[in-house]
Amino acid sequence: MPNERRSSNTIQHWTDKWVSSVSDYSIFAVSLDGQILTWNAGGTVIHGYEPAEIIGQRLDILYTHEDRQKGVTAHGLEIARRTGRHDTEGWRLRKDGGAFWASVVINALHAEDGHMAGFVKIVRDMTDKKAAHDAVLESERRFRMLVHGVTDYAIFMLSPEGLVTNWNAGARRIKGYTAEEIIGSHFSRFYLPEDAASGLPQRGLSIAARDGRFEAEGWRVRKDGTRFWAHVVIDAIREDDGTLAGFAKITRDITERMESNRLLEDAKKALFQSQKMEAIGKLTGGVAHDFNNVLQVLRGNLELLDRRHSGDVWTRERLDKAIDAVERGAKLASQLLAFGRQQPLQPVVINLAAAIRGMDDLLRRALGETIDVETVVAGGLWNTLVDIHQLENVILNLAINARDAMPEGGRLTMELANAMLDDGYVAGVPDVTAGQYVMLAVTDTGTGMPPDVVERAFDPFFTTKPEGQGTGLGLSTAYGFVRQSGGHARIYSEPGHGTTIRIYLPRSTGIAVEPPARPAVKLQGGTETILVVEDDPKVQSTVVDTLSGLGYRVLKADSTQQALTVIRSGVHLDLLFTDVVMPGLPRSTEMAAQAVQLLPGLKVLFTSGYTQNAIVHGGRLDPGVELLSKPYSREQLASKIRHILQTAGTTDVDADLTPRATTAEPNGLRVLLVDDDLALLEAASELIKMLGHVPVMTGSPDEALRWFGERPFDVLVADLAIPGKSGIELAEKAVALQPALRVIFASGSEMPDAPPLTFRWKALRKPYTLDELSVVLDSARP
């Protein structure tokens, strides 16, 4: 027994020594009435009190005021007395008044006889762990708030079987279900019935479970049954041990983006088509010009031969066939110009109702008895500005195409109505403006066209007819005419369901006139004096012989300079007959303007197979200008000349043939180009138009200075070396007239040494690119 007592005392001694030295825990004894009886080193470290300061104090000193008010101290001791132990966490106080989060254990102490002797209290500072725990809780709270606050995405959880377990606000907005309606349901209800039946939802879960993630796009269904295009991501969620806990599913409604992408793709295709048609149009226009000159030589000489050998039946028959071939060639060239939007139109304000009804008999004769023709005109039809004769040709062309699509007969319906093309419609159609239009629809009940044919139907030379049946220019001609008239055309067709071609022509608020009658063509000559200006010797010779044969006195000139020499000689002239496109300077229009100034009574008639916008602007012949398009017959030439010579007054050449600018961007610069190289002028002018500016060009410095005195310009682009006046000299005089003018010197050589100039200028080295031109023009802005 004495040995056991000594052993027990030894253990107690080391225990007391250990307790008193522990610094991570505050361990102390408390009496039954709540007084602190002992104090260890940990108590000093954690609470800040020395033993002498705390022993004998009430336990309440370590509790916050709020807890003391609530009786937390006594309550904890009471639980320990009753149960033997009390575990809790809460705020406790240090000596300096600071609070810390404590983990507290109170154990009841019993004497050897079993009576309660007091309590031992163990306190640990858990402030850091509390902060970390609270941070985790706060993060989770904020995450939940974030997820539930997101409205652009449906974010929800799925069980491993695919049941919805939670639901955020975005899911409710996108899919239409409340959380109460959907939680517990299988997520396959969001899929199209056919997709759900094919197992698509479960395949998504299987892939996510295998690979960790599944991503896809497809149609999904809302509560109200409407569909939307969804971007879906499913992520597998796993426990720490790798067990599949479920799935996180994120769904976004991207219907608008998909529609925008579709519209963008359509717009790209339409832009490409427009650019392609524009490029082909320019090519065909140039070809038509040369082709028409050749046809003019052929036709003129054939008609001269016809006059001489008309009595020979064999010769006359061959001449008639040759002239018929020229007519076909002329029609082909006319179609090329129409497609290239380069035919000279003479539009008038007209109400199409009377004009279309007037074509009924013509269409019935062209279509035959097996095709019924019906015309439907809506009430209150608006007026439009259009060349009615060209429109009639387009309608006849469309009708013949429709006839070919109805070999067994059918119905052709022509419909006229008012139409509004809104911003949404024109968004995917380049170069078409929103607004009011008159719609002409030509519908047949024929075989129809598949989508790939519809896409190419307006392309020149494209045809589905057998070789030798048609040129493939019918629809492309219609397209070119409509676009040149400021309108829009579209094809609607399906195989086996016929075709509708809708033509939209801009509404005009002008007063409608009666459709102009086609002029009668008759052979009539005269004795007046005519100056023929033509650079092609074969064409010139043919025209001179034809006019001489009609009784006229004819003079000729090979160039515009030579023509001015004849005009200035004092010889009497009644009519100037000149090709629009002449090489060198001055241009034909400038030469004609000077001729009218020198000879005020002079009449002017232009001819060309291709106008190049010299006397045609916006696709329309300039007011007061007379044009005879190549190739023309002897009767057409005779009739046109007699009409002009017998018309009172003079052609307003000076007013209407001055260079004019095309429509530009609202902030475009007004640019005057001065260079003695006509080809360079025209090329530079086209580049400036592409940049959204307004170009005006001339090869004469004196004419440029005259224009500076008459109208405002923002920029002068001048060659350094111009015959008659240097570019620097021209610029100095121009700036004196318009002080705000900016100057760009374009030259193939470096800027020469010169005294400092008093105006703003830039140098542009030839040859220059479009980008270089754009930069230097932008630098010239105010």
Secondary structure, DSSP 4 states (H G I P E B T S, - for coil): -HHHHHHHHHHHHHHHHHHHH--SSEEEEE-TTSBB----HHHHHHH---HHHHTTSBGGGGB-HHHHHHTHHHHHHHHHHHHSEEEEEEEEE-TTS-EEEEEEEEEEEE-TTS-EEEEEEEEEE-HHHHHHHHHHHHHHHHHHHHHHH--SEEEEEE-TTSBB----HHHHHHH---HHHHTTSBGGGGB-HHHHHTTHHHHHHHHHHHHSEEEEEEEEE-TTS-EEEEEEEEEEEE-TTS-EEEEEEEEEE-HHHHHHHHHHHHHHHHHHHHHHHHHHHHHHHHHHHHHHHHHHHHHHHHHHHHHHHTT-HHHHHHHHHHHHHHHHHHHHHHHHHHHTT-S-B--EEE-HHHHHHTTHHHHHHHH-TTEEEEEEE-TTPPEEEE-HHHHHHHHHHHHHHHHHT-TT-EEEEEEEEEEEE-HHHHTTSTT---EEEEEEEEEE-S----HHHHHHTTSTT---SPTTS--S-HHHHHHHHHHHTT-EEEEEE-TTS-EEEEEEEEEE-SPP-PPPPPPP--------EEEEE-S-HHHHHHHHHHHHHTT-EEEEESSHHHHHHHHHTT---SEEEEES--SSSS-HHHHHHHHHHHSTT-EEEEEES--TTSSEETTEEPTT--EEESS--HHHHHHHHHHHHTSSS---HHHHSS--PPP--TT--EEEEE-S-HHHHHHHHHHHHHTT-EEEEES-HHHHHHHHTTS--SEEEEESEETTEEHHHHHHHHHHH-TT-EEEEEESSPPPP-PPPSS-EEEEESS--HHHHHHHHHHT--
